[in-house]
Amino acid sequence: MTQEEAVGDLDQSVGYVLKQVQASLHTAMDEVLRPLSLTVAQYACLELLGQHPGLSNSELARRAFVTRQSMNVVLRRLQERGLLTRPAHAAHGRALPTELTPAGQSTLREASVAVRAVERQIFAPLSQERQRRLREDLASCAASAIANQPVTQP
């Protein structure tokens, strides 16, 4: 294996540093969401529903980067807390559109403010312009990763 093929010094690996930031962000989000009795996955679900009411379990799972089975557990727990509603039966097809309750909207507002404060703290070393560029660069990488995923057969 040549030097170009190896990861090499982890401090020089974009992927490794990106994972460090992701882990730090997740840990900090956990800490600010815990007093609200929310997990990061539950918060992501609330945020997605706040911005896109009526998403199905499958759509929520895809956008929150969890399995459908995991999202089903998340939805059930949030519904038990009275933070969202789902119909007992699908009006069309099999998808059960989910919406926030007033309590869910209130919890989301509080959680969203707490998470935004975490983001501000973590990205404070970067100017607004550098944050914008980083967001755009990472979005380009994410789009490339999605475009290059192998196609799986059912």
C-alpha positions as CSV (number, residue, x, y, z in Angstrom):
1,M,0.0,0.0,0.0
2,T,1.4,3.4,-1.0
3,Q,1.3,6.4,1.3
4,E,-1.4,7.9,-1.0
5,E,-3.7,5.0,-0.3
6,A,-3.3,5.1,3.5
7,V,-5.3,7.4,5.8
8,G,-2.0,8.5,7.4
9,D,-2.0,11.0,10.2
10,L,-5.5,11.2,11.6
11,D,-5.1,14.9,12.4
12,Q,-4.8,15.5,8.7
13,S,-7.8,13.3,7.8
14,V,-10.9,15.4,7.0
15,G,-13.1,12.4,7.8
16,Y,-11.6,11.9,11.2
17,V,-11.8,15.6,12.1
18,L,-15.4,15.7,10.8
19,K,-16.2,12.7,13.0
20,Q,-14.7,14.6,16.0
21,V,-16.9,17.6,15.3
22,Q,-20.0,15.3,14.8
23,A,-19.3,13.5,18.1
24,S,-18.8,16.8,20.0
25,L,-22.0,18.2,18.5
26,H,-23.9,15.1,19.4
27,T,-22.6,15.1,23.0
28,A,-23.4,18.8,23.5
29,M,-26.9,18.3,22.0
30,D,-27.5,15.4,24.4
31,E,-26.6,17.6,27.3
32,V,-28.9,20.4,26.5
33,L,-31.8,18.1,25.4
34,R,-31.6,15.9,28.5
35,P,-33.4,18.4,30.8
36,L,-36.2,18.5,28.2
37,S,-36.4,14.6,28.3
38,L,-35.4,14.4,24.7
39,T,-32.9,12.4,22.8
40,V,-31.1,13.8,19.7
41,A,-33.2,11.5,17.5
42,Q,-36.4,12.7,19.2
43,Y,-35.3,16.3,18.7
44,A,-34.5,15.7,15.1
45,C,-38.0,14.2,14.6
46,L,-39.6,17.2,16.3
47,E,-37.6,19.7,14.2
48,L,-38.4,17.9,11.0
49,L,-42.1,17.8,11.8
50,G,-42.0,21.5,12.8
51,Q,-40.6,22.4,9.4
52,H,-42.5,19.7,7.4
53,P,-45.7,18.7,9.0
54,G,-47.3,15.4,7.9
55,L,-44.1,13.5,7.1
56,S,-44.5,9.7,7.2
57,N,-42.4,7.4,9.4
58,S,-40.2,6.5,6.4
59,E,-39.6,10.1,5.4
60,L,-38.7,11.0,9.0
61,A,-36.4,8.1,9.3
62,R,-34.6,8.9,6.1
63,R,-34.2,12.6,7.0
64,A,-33.1,11.9,10.6
65,F,-30.6,9.2,9.5
66,V,-32.2,6.4,11.5
67,T,-33.9,3.2,10.5
68,R,-37.6,3.0,10.1
69,Q,-37.8,0.7,13.1
70,S,-35.9,3.2,15.3
71,M,-38.1,6.0,14.1
72,N,-41.2,4.0,15.0
73,V,-39.9,3.8,18.6
74,V,-39.1,7.6,18.6
75,L,-42.6,8.4,17.3
76,R,-44.3,6.1,19.8
77,R,-42.5,7.7,22.7
78,L,-43.2,11.3,21.5
79,Q,-46.8,10.3,20.9
80,E,-47.0,8.9,24.5
81,R,-45.8,12.2,25.8
82,G,-48.4,14.0,23.9
83,L,-45.9,15.9,21.6
84,L,-47.3,14.6,18.3
85,T,-50.3,12.9,16.8
86,R,-50.6,10.2,14.2
87,P,-53.8,8.8,12.8
88,A,-54.7,5.2,13.7
89,H,-55.2,4.4,10.0
90,A,-53.7,5.9,6.9
91,A,-56.1,7.9,4.8
92,H,-54.1,7.0,1.6
93,G,-51.8,4.1,1.2
94,R,-49.9,2.9,4.3
95,A,-48.2,6.2,5.4
96,L,-49.4,7.7,8.7
97,P,-48.8,11.5,8.5
98,T,-47.5,12.9,11.7
99,E,-48.0,16.3,13.2
100,L,-46.9,18.2,16.3
101,T,-49.4,19.0,19.1
102,P,-49.3,22.4,20.8
103,A,-47.2,20.7,23.5
104,G,-44.9,19.4,20.8
105,Q,-44.5,22.8,19.2
106,S,-43.7,24.4,22.6
107,T,-41.1,21.7,23.4
108,L,-39.6,22.1,19.9
109,R,-39.2,25.9,20.4
110,E,-37.3,25.3,23.6
111,A,-35.2,22.5,22.2
112,S,-34.4,24.4,19.0
113,V,-33.1,27.4,20.9
114,A,-30.9,25.1,23.1
115,V,-29.5,23.3,20.0
116,R,-28.9,26.5,18.2
117,A,-26.8,27.8,21.1
118,V,-24.7,24.6,21.0
119,E,-24.1,25.1,17.2
120,R,-23.1,28.8,17.8
121,Q,-20.6,27.7,20.5
122,I,-19.1,24.9,18.4
123,F,-18.8,27.0,15.3
124,A,-17.8,30.3,17.0
125,P,-14.2,30.1,15.8
126,L,-15.5,30.5,12.2
127,S,-16.8,33.8,10.8
128,Q,-20.3,33.8,9.3
129,E,-18.8,33.6,5.8
130,R,-16.6,30.7,6.7
131,Q,-19.6,28.9,8.3
132,R,-21.5,29.5,5.1
133,R,-18.7,28.1,3.0
134,L,-18.3,25.1,5.3
135,R,-22.0,24.4,5.1
136,E,-21.9,24.6,1.3
137,D,-18.8,22.5,1.0
138,L,-20.2,19.8,3.3
139,A,-23.5,19.8,1.4
140,S,-21.5,19.2,-1.8
141,C,-19.7,16.3,-0.2
142,A,-23.0,14.9,1.1
143,A,-24.6,15.2,-2.3
144,S,-21.6,13.4,-3.9
145,A,-21.8,10.6,-1.3
146,I,-25.5,10.1,-2.0
147,A,-24.9,10.1,-5.8
148,N,-22.1,7.6,-5.5
149,Q,-24.0,5.1,-3.2
150,P,-24.2,1.6,-4.7
151,V,-27.7,0.8,-6.0
152,T,-29.1,-2.1,-4.0
153,Q,-31.6,-4.5,-5.4
154,P,-34.8,-5.4,-3.4
